[in-house]
């Protein structure tokens, strides 16, 4: 699994002109699922993201996690994180197919909720408009392939 996580003051996702999910302070998570991913990766990624200490403490140091600041997550499926960019026209054949990716997308969000966080989301496969007010900006790339296998 891959995730691009941006620290935000607020973020929302619209589908067909309607807000589908919105948060205040927290993380905008663009989540990509690969064909080899399993529930193990979903759980590991949720643990890493939810405990990532990238909010400033009273001394201005990145030392606080999502729980410490009362933050939420907005999770948006993003198969394009698995793009093959060797040619001018990207190929997305490296992304997980919906029949296995949708349950893992749901599993990731469930793992975050189990940790006590509010989780808002887009709709898997929908044409979405994502709006965010980035904080910092601070943006991190997570890739479970770097941690195991």
KAFENSUL-V291470 format. One line per field, one symbol per residue. ss: DSSP state (A for helix, B for strand, O for the rest). phi: phi as a letter, one per 30 degrees, with the letter a starting at -180 (. if undefined). burial: b if it has 9 or more other C-alpha atoms within 8 Angstrom, else e. A space follows every 50 residues. Layout:
ss=???
phi=???
burial=???
This chain:
ss=OBBBBBBBBBBBBBBOOBBBBBBOOBBBBBBBOBOOOOAAAAAAAAAAAA OOOOBBOOOOOBBBOOOOOOOBBBBBBOAAAAOBOOOOOOBOOOBOOAAA AAAAAAAAAAAAAAOOOOBBBOOOOOOBBBBBBBBBBBBBBBBAAAOOO
phi=.bbcccdbdaabbcbhicdcaabcelbcccccbcdcdbeedddddddddd cdcbcdddcicdbcceddcidbbccbdbdddcdccdcdcdccdddddedc dddddddedddddddjcdbcadbeiddccccbcdckdbbbccbdddcai
burial=bbbbbbbbbbbbbbbeeebbbbbbbbbbbbbbbbbebebebbbbbbbeeb bbbbbbbeeeebbbbbbebebbbbbbbbbebbbbeeeeebebebbbeeeb bbebbebbbebbbeeebbbbbbeeeeebeeebebbeebeeebbbeeeee
